[in-house]
Amino acid sequence: MKELKIESTLYVFDSLQDVPQDIKNLMNHAVKARNKAYAPYSKFNVGAAILLDNDEIISGSNQENAAYPSSLCAERTAIYFAGAKYPEAKMLKMAITAASQNNLTDKPIPPCGACRQAISEYEVNQNKPIEIYFMGEMGKVIKSNSISDLLPFVFDRSAL
């Protein structure tokens, strides 16, 4: 048996004020989307915004349902809409923000496993990494250069 060591490099900004201007703008779109979330059950609002290579910004928010498996996360809402509306465009950057209706969310909230897998599908298909920036309602912002930093062993069509 051999040991396999996996390393990821992430970048941490102390606040939204420290990120580049284009990321502030993208995160502001994510915040606006977060404010439109439908989260009556979890009371946890999430917004996502994606910058495409055609300069379009697509945003989405989490949409819950009493039948929980029927709900959809903000990241997948945005990425599926971007893929449906602009199938030829490449996704360059994604911003994600989350806020609880019950308490202050001051730690970065990364995408869930299902969203990581969905992001991976688009990143693999476009053969170009998608930068991902995520934060809570306030506080630090984390940057990942690629979904592979958050999901090192992706499952994609090459396994089928």
N, C-alpha and C positions, 0 to 999 in steps of 0.2 A: 504494500500500500504506500502511496505517495501522498504528501500533503500538497494541496492546491491553495495558494493564498490569493485572494481577490482584493484588490484595492480600488477605491473610488476617490476622486478628488472633487470636492464641492467647495464653493466659495461663499463666504458669509459676509454680508453687508450689515452694518449696525442698525441701519434704518432705511426706509424708502428714500430718504433724502440723499443717501450715499450711492444709489444706483445711477447708471447713465440716464439721460433725459428720455431716450426712446423707451426704456424700461419703465420709468415713472408713468409715461403716457399709457403704455400697455397695461400696467397695474391699475391705473385709474379706470380703464375700461373694465377690468376685472372687478373692481370695487363697485362700479355701477351695476354690473351684472349680479354681483353678490346681493345688492340691495333689492333685486327683483326675484330672489330665490323664493321658492315655495317649499318651506320646511316646517309645516305645522306639527310634525311628529318628533323630529330630532331637535328642533330649535337650533339647528346648526346650518347657517347660510354659507354657501360657497359660490364664488364667481371665478370664471376663467376667461381669458382673452388670448387669442392667437394672432400673431402677425404673419401674414402670408407674403410670398415673394412678389405678389402683384400690389403690395402696399395696403391691401384690405386688412381690416381687423375684425375678426369674428369673435363674439363673446357668447357665453352661456352660463346658466346658473343651475344649481341642483333643483330637481323637480321630484318631490316625494309623492307617495301614494300610500293609502291605507294598507294595500297589499305590498309590503316593502320590496319584494323582488321586482316590482314593476317600476320602482323609482329609477332615476337616472342622475348620475353625478354631473357636476358642472363641466368637468374636463371632457367627458364623453359627449355631453350635449354640444359643446363648442366644436370638438374635433369632428364629430359626425356631420354637423351642419357644414363645417368648412369643406369636408370631403364631398358632400353632396352638392354644394353650391359652386365650388371651385375645384373640380376634380383634377385639373391640370396644375394647380398651384402647389408650390412647396410650402410647407409649414416651417417657419424660421424660428420663432420664439413663442413661448407660452408663459403667461403669468397666471398665478393661482393665489387667491386670498380666501380666508375663512374666518367667520366670526360667529360665536355662540350668542344666542339671544338671552342666555342665562348668566354668563360671566364673561370677563375680558379674555380674549384669545390673544395672548402676546408671544406665543411661540410659533415658529413656522410649521405649517400644516402641509405635508407632502401629499401627492396623489395616492389614492388607495391602490391596491393590487390590480383590480379590474381596469382602472384607468391607466395604470402603467402598461398593462398589456395592450390596451387600445392605442395608446401613444406609440408603443413599440411597433405596432402593425404599420402605422403611417410612416414612422421613421425608416423602417426597413424598406417599405415600398418606394419611398422617395430617394433612398440611398444617400441621405443627408441628415445629420443630427438636428434635433430640435432642442434649442436651449430652453430650460425650464427654470422659472423663478417662482418661489413660493414663500408665502408669509401668512401670519395670522391676521388679526385685525390691525395690529400695530407691532412694532419691534423689528427684530432681525429679518432679513430677506436672504434666502439661500438660493444659489445659482448652481444648476447642474448643466454641464455642456451637452449632455445626451441622456436619453432615458436609460442607456446601458449603465450609467453610474448609479441609477436607482433600482435597476432590474438587470443584474449582470448576466443571467442565463435566460435570455429571451426565448420564448417559444414562437417560431415563425414558420412560414410555409416550407422552409428547407427541411423541416422535420417530418413533413407529410409524405 
